[in-house]
Amino acid sequence: MKEFWNERYADTEFAYGKKPNDFLVAEHHRIKPGRVLCLADGEGRNSAYLAAKGFDVTAVDQSIEGLEKTKQLAKELGVEITTIEADLDNFNIEPAYWEAIVSISAHLPPAIRKKVHQQVVSGLKPGGIVILEAYTPKHLEMPGIGGPPANQKEMSMSLAELEGELAGLNFILAQETERHFDEGQYHQGESAVVQIVAERIT
C-alpha cells in the first residue's frame, strides 16, 4: 500500500486538495488547546488546518511523498507540523498524551483498525476527543468518488463497528449519513460516511 500512496501523492497537485475536511472544520472547536495527532494524514491538509488554529500537531502517514507535501503546505501557511513516517500497524500511540486524535478517511484492514482504535481510546487524555469520518459500505452504492474499492469493502466502517472499537469513550456525535464531497480529485460527489466525535471521560 505504501507504493500506491507514494505514487498517488507524487504528483505536484494535491490529490485531495488543500482544503481541510468539512467535518473536521465543523467539529474542531471541541478540541482543547494542546497536542493533536492526525492519523493517516496524507498530504497534510487537515494537520495544516489545525496547526493554523494554534494546535501542536503531529501528522502520521506511511507515504514519504505525502509527508513532503505536508511540509510544503505547512511552509505555505507558515505553521509547524511534526511529521512521522509510519505504517499505523507499527505505530504506537502514546497513552494519555493527546488532547485530540483525528482520523479522516483512515481506512485500514479490520484487524489493524481494531488495534489502532484501542490505542486511540487509551491515547487520549481525560477530556480528550476523537474526531473521525470514514466511508461506509453503503458508499459503494453511491455516485460519489472516494473510499475503499469494492474488493476492499471490509476497510469501510460502520457505526456499529466503531461503537464497539471505541468502547469506553462518551459519544457526543455518532451517525451514518450522506453528504457531498469536494476534496481534490479523489473525494467528489454524493457519498455515504460515518461520523464520530467521542470524548474520554476518565
Secondary structure, 3 states (H helix, E strand, C coil): CHHHHHHHHCCCCCCCCCCCCHHHHHHHHHCCCCEEEEECCCCCHHHHHHHHCCCEEEEEECCHHHHHHHHHHHHHHCCCEEEEECCHHHCCCCCCCEEEEEEECCCCCHHHHHHHHHHHHHHEEEEEEEEEEEECHHHHHCCCECCCCHHHHHHCCCHHHHHHHCCCCEEEEEEEEEEEEEECCCEEEEEEEEEEEEECCC
